[in-house]
Amino acid sequence: MIPDLSSVSPTAALLGAAVGLVLGLTGAGGGIFAVPALVFGLGWGVPQAGPVALLAVGASAAVGSAQGLRAGLVRYRAAMLMAVIGVCVAPLGTWMAHKLPERWLVGLFAIAMMVVAARMYRASRGAAAKATRNAAGEGDAACAALPPCRLDPATGRLHWTRRVAGTLGAIGAVSGFASGLLGVGGGFVIVPALRRFTDITVHGVVATSLFVIALISAGTVANAWWHGMHPGTQGWVFVAGAIVGMVFGRALAPRLAASRLQQIFSMLMAIVAIGMIGKALGV
């Protein structure tokens, strides 16, 4: 059935576009904004907003990851491993989301946003400082220890070991649990984890993250749909807006300074998190 759009406010489309834009620019952060956008923008509850937010994030991530697949940036074996484990763990998060009071869910979501905002801001400052050192010719005298998941210089692919599989599997499990519990795509887990534990390039990390998000979201949304979730007209408009935002975000990403974008998003995320804490406390 085609939704009747005559009674739909443009707010849903604009909020969805903003979420898709953030996700397209950073490979993360869009999902963490999606639930607050539905809660504050459309007045939905967190249990209702979670699956629809995940549908929007998953659909837009699928569009964004298609570009990465064409460019050969997606580490598809790593992505498939993380996604399979994430999909298996996601129902546990969904089950817990239905058991917890909504106030607790809002509080947990706010805490997650604050943690992500802090890490994103620190990462952006670190990247800017590294760029300054490199420009000055100082390099990285005190190089950090090599990450456990490394690319093979001969093939350009990950060198698979048990440690690599275990590390990527753990990332997928945490991401899947967060997807089911909070209705987020999991990019806020995947991107910093891949940056921390692998030597995949930034563009490869973003493309791989989008691919994993699309796969985990598809599995989690299918489970929610099986249990009676239906987005409704406003929800479908939100999803469509997110897809359009993703297209623009992926087009703009190469032209904008990543560190500055991360700083802006992290500060905005902190502000939204404060609002979520106020909602949880009934302020």
Secondary structure as a PSIPRED ss2 file (coil, helix, strand):
# PSIPRED VFORMAT (PSIPRED V4.0)

   1 M C   1.000  0.000  0.000
   2 I C   1.000  0.000  0.000
   3 P C   1.000  0.000  0.000
   4 D C   1.000  0.000  0.000
   5 L C   1.000  0.000  0.000
   6 S C   1.000  0.000  0.000
   7 S C   1.000  0.000  0.000
   8 V C   1.000  0.000  0.000
   9 S C   1.000  0.000  0.000
  10 P H   0.000  1.000  0.000
  11 T H   0.000  1.000  0.000
  12 A H   0.000  1.000  0.000
  13 A H   0.000  1.000  0.000
  14 L H   0.000  1.000  0.000
  15 L H   0.000  1.000  0.000
  16 G H   0.000  1.000  0.000
  17 A H   0.000  1.000  0.000
  18 A H   0.000  1.000  0.000
  19 V H   0.000  1.000  0.000
  20 G H   0.000  1.000  0.000
  21 L H   0.000  1.000  0.000
  22 V H   0.000  1.000  0.000
  23 L H   0.000  1.000  0.000
  24 G H   0.000  1.000  0.000
  25 L H   0.000  1.000  0.000
  26 T H   0.000  1.000  0.000
  27 G C   1.000  0.000  0.000
  28 A C   1.000  0.000  0.000
  29 G C   1.000  0.000  0.000
  30 G H   0.000  1.000  0.000
  31 G H   0.000  1.000  0.000
  32 I H   0.000  1.000  0.000
  33 F H   0.000  1.000  0.000
  34 A H   0.000  1.000  0.000
  35 V H   0.000  1.000  0.000
  36 P H   0.000  1.000  0.000
  37 A H   0.000  1.000  0.000
  38 L H   0.000  1.000  0.000
  39 V H   0.000  1.000  0.000
  40 F H   0.000  1.000  0.000
  41 G H   0.000  1.000  0.000
  42 L C   1.000  0.000  0.000
  43 G C   1.000  0.000  0.000
  44 W C   1.000  0.000  0.000
  45 G C   1.000  0.000  0.000
  46 V H   0.000  1.000  0.000
  47 P H   0.000  1.000  0.000
  48 Q H   0.000  1.000  0.000
  49 A H   0.000  1.000  0.000
  50 G H   0.000  1.000  0.000
  51 P H   0.000  1.000  0.000
  52 V H   0.000  1.000  0.000
  53 A H   0.000  1.000  0.000
  54 L H   0.000  1.000  0.000
  55 L H   0.000  1.000  0.000
  56 A H   0.000  1.000  0.000
  57 V H   0.000  1.000  0.000
  58 G H   0.000  1.000  0.000
  59 A H   0.000  1.000  0.000
  60 S H   0.000  1.000  0.000
  61 A H   0.000  1.000  0.000
  62 A H   0.000  1.000  0.000
  63 V H   0.000  1.000  0.000
  64 G H   0.000  1.000  0.000
  65 S H   0.000  1.000  0.000
  66 A H   0.000  1.000  0.000
  67 Q H   0.000  1.000  0.000
  68 G H   0.000  1.000  0.000
  69 L H   0.000  1.000  0.000
  70 R H   0.000  1.000  0.000
  71 A H   0.000  1.000  0.000
  72 G C   1.000  0.000  0.000
  73 L C   1.000  0.000  0.000
  74 V C   1.000  0.000  0.000
  75 R C   1.000  0.000  0.000
  76 Y H   0.000  1.000  0.000
  77 R H   0.000  1.000  0.000
  78 A H   0.000  1.000  0.000
  79 A H   0.000  1.000  0.000
  80 M H   0.000  1.000  0.000
  81 L H   0.000  1.000  0.000
  82 M H   0.000  1.000  0.000
  83 A H   0.000  1.000  0.000
  84 V H   0.000  1.000  0.000
  85 I H   0.000  1.000  0.000
  86 G H   0.000  1.000  0.000
  87 V H   0.000  1.000  0.000
  88 C H   0.000  1.000  0.000
  89 V H   0.000  1.000  0.000
  90 A H   0.000  1.000  0.000
  91 P H   0.000  1.000  0.000
  92 L H   0.000  1.000  0.000
  93 G H   0.000  1.000  0.000
  94 T H   0.000  1.000  0.000
  95 W H   0.000  1.000  0.000
  96 M H   0.000  1.000  0.000
  97 A H   0.000  1.000  0.000
  98 H H   0.000  1.000  0.000
  99 K H   0.000  1.000  0.000
 100 L C   1.000  0.000  0.000
 101 P C   1.000  0.000  0.000
 102 E H   0.000  1.000  0.000
 103 R H   0.000  1.000  0.000
 104 W H   0.000  1.000  0.000
 105 L H   0.000  1.000  0.000
 106 V H   0.000  1.000  0.000
 107 G H   0.000  1.000  0.000
 108 L H   0.000  1.000  0.000
 109 F H   0.000  1.000  0.000
 110 A H   0.000  1.000  0.000
 111 I H   0.000  1.000  0.000
 112 A H   0.000  1.000  0.000
 113 M H   0.000  1.000  0.000
 114 M H   0.000  1.000  0.000
 115 V H   0.000  1.000  0.000
 116 V H   0.000  1.000  0.000
 117 A H   0.000  1.000  0.000
 118 A H   0.000  1.000  0.000
 119 R H   0.000  1.000  0.000
 120 M H   0.000  1.000  0.000
 121 Y H   0.000  1.000  0.000
 122 R H   0.000  1.000  0.000
 123 A H   0.000  1.000  0.000
 124 S H   0.000  1.000  0.000
 125 R H   0.000  1.000  0.000
 126 G H   0.000  1.000  0.000
 127 A H   0.000  1.000  0.000
 128 A H   0.000  1.000  0.000
 129 A H   0.000  1.000  0.000
 130 K H   0.000  1.000  0.000
 131 A H   0.000  1.000  0.000
 132 T H   0.000  1.000  0.000
 133 R H   0.000  1.000  0.000
 134 N H   0.000  1.000  0.000
 135 A H   0.000  1.000  0.000
 136 A C   1.000  0.000  0.000
 137 G C   1.000  0.000  0.000
 138 E C   1.000  0.000  0.000
 139 G C   1.000  0.000  0.000
 140 D C   1.000  0.000  0.000
 141 A C   1.000  0.000  0.000
 142 A C   1.000  0.000  0.000
 143 C C   1.000  0.000  0.000
 144 A C   1.000  0.000  0.000
 145 A C   1.000  0.000  0.000
 146 L C   1.000  0.000  0.000
 147 P C   1.000  0.000  0.000
 148 P C   1.000  0.000  0.000
 149 C E   0.000  0.000  1.000
 150 R C   1.000  0.000  0.000
 151 L E   0.000  0.000  1.000
 152 D C   1.000  0.000  0.000
 153 P C   1.000  0.000  0.000
 154 A C   1.000  0.000  0.000
 155 T C   1.000  0.000  0.000
 156 G C   1.000  0.000  0.000
 157 R C   1.000  0.000  0.000
 158 L E   0.000  0.000  1.000
 159 H C   1.000  0.000  0.000
 160 W C   1.000  0.000  0.000
 161 T C   1.000  0.000  0.000
 162 R H   0.000  1.000  0.000
 163 R H   0.000  1.000  0.000
 164 V H   0.000  1.000  0.000
 165 A H   0.000  1.000  0.000
 166 G H   0.000  1.000  0.000
 167 T H   0.000  1.000  0.000
 168 L H   0.000  1.000  0.000
 169 G H   0.000  1.000  0.000
 170 A H   0.000  1.000  0.000
 171 I H   0.000  1.000  0.000
 172 G H   0.000  1.000  0.000
 173 A H   0.000  1.000  0.000
 174 V H   0.000  1.000  0.000
 175 S H   0.000  1.000  0.000
 176 G H   0.000  1.000  0.000
 177 F H   0.000  1.000  0.000
 178 A H   0.000  1.000  0.000
 179 S H   0.000  1.000  0.000
 180 G H   0.000  1.000  0.000
 181 L H   0.000  1.000  0.000
 182 L H   0.000  1.000  0.000
 183 G C   1.000  0.000  0.000
 184 V C   1.000  0.000  0.000
 185 G C   1.000  0.000  0.000
 186 G C   1.000  0.000  0.000
 187 G H   0.000  1.000  0.000
 188 F H   0.000  1.000  0.000
 189 V H   0.000  1.000  0.000
 190 I H   0.000  1.000  0.000
 191 V H   0.000  1.000  0.000
 192 P H   0.000  1.000  0.000
 193 A H   0.000  1.000  0.000
 194 L H   0.000  1.000  0.000
 195 R H   0.000  1.000  0.000
 196 R H   0.000  1.000  0.000
 197 F H   0.000  1.000  0.000
 198 T E   0.000  0.000  1.000
 199 D C   1.000  0.000  0.000
 200 I C   1.000  0.000  0.000
 201 T C   1.000  0.000  0.000
 202 V H   0.000  1.000  0.000
 203 H H   0.000  1.000  0.000
 204 G H   0.000  1.000  0.000
 205 V H   0.000  1.000  0.000
 206 V H   0.000  1.000  0.000
 207 A H   0.000  1.000  0.000
 208 T H   0.000  1.000  0.000
 209 S H   0.000  1.000  0.000
 210 L H   0.000  1.000  0.000
 211 F H   0.000  1.000  0.000
 212 V H   0.000  1.000  0.000
 213 I H   0.000  1.000  0.000
 214 A H   0.000  1.000  0.000
 215 L H   0.000  1.000  0.000
 216 I H   0.000  1.000  0.000
 217 S H   0.000  1.000  0.000
 218 A H   0.000  1.000  0.000
 219 G H   0.000  1.000  0.000
 220 T H   0.000  1.000  0.000
 221 V H   0.000  1.000  0.000
 222 A H   0.000  1.000  0.000
 223 N H   0.000  1.000  0.000
 224 A H   0.000  1.000  0.000
 225 W H   0.000  1.000  0.000
 226 W H   0.000  1.000  0.000
 227 H C   1.000  0.000  0.000
 228 G C   1.000  0.000  0.000
 229 M C   1.000  0.000  0.000
 230 H C   1.000  0.000  0.000
 231 P C   1.000  0.000  0.000
 232 G H   0.000  1.000  0.000
 233 T H   0.000  1.000  0.000
 234 Q H   0.000  1.000  0.000
 235 G H   0.000  1.000  0.000
 236 W H   0.000  1.000  0.000
 237 V H   0.000  1.000  0.000
 238 F H   0.000  1.000  0.000
 239 V H   0.000  1.000  0.000
 240 A H   0.000  1.000  0.000
 241 G H   0.000  1.000  0.000
 242 A H   0.000  1.000  0.000
 243 I H   0.000  1.000  0.000
 244 V H   0.000  1.000  0.000
 245 G H   0.000  1.000  0.000
 246 M H   0.000  1.000  0.000
 247 V H   0.000  1.000  0.000
 248 F H   0.000  1.000  0.000
 249 G H   0.000  1.000  0.000
 250 R H   0.000  1.000  0.000
 251 A H   0.000  1.000  0.000
 252 L H   0.000  1.000  0.000
 253 A H   0.000  1.000  0.000
 254 P H   0.000  1.000  0.000
 255 R H   0.000  1.000  0.000
 256 L C   1.000  0.000  0.000
 257 A C   1.000  0.000  0.000
 258 A H   0.000  1.000  0.000
 259 S H   0.000  1.000  0.000
 260 R H   0.000  1.000  0.000
 261 L H   0.000  1.000  0.000
 262 Q H   0.000  1.000  0.000
 263 Q H   0.000  1.000  0.000
 264 I H   0.000  1.000  0.000
 265 F H   0.000  1.000  0.000
 266 S H   0.000  1.000  0.000
 267 M H   0.000  1.000  0.000
 268 L H   0.000  1.000  0.000
 269 M H   0.000  1.000  0.000
 270 A H   0.000  1.000  0.000
 271 I H   0.000  1.000  0.000
 272 V H   0.000  1.000  0.000
 273 A H   0.000  1.000  0.000
 274 I H   0.000  1.000  0.000
 275 G H   0.000  1.000  0.000
 276 M H   0.000  1.000  0.000
 277 I H   0.000  1.000  0.000
 278 G H   0.000  1.000  0.000
 279 K H   0.000  1.000  0.000
 280 A H   0.000  1.000  0.000
 281 L C   1.000  0.000  0.000
 282 G C   1.000  0.000  0.000
 283 V C   1.000  0.000  0.000
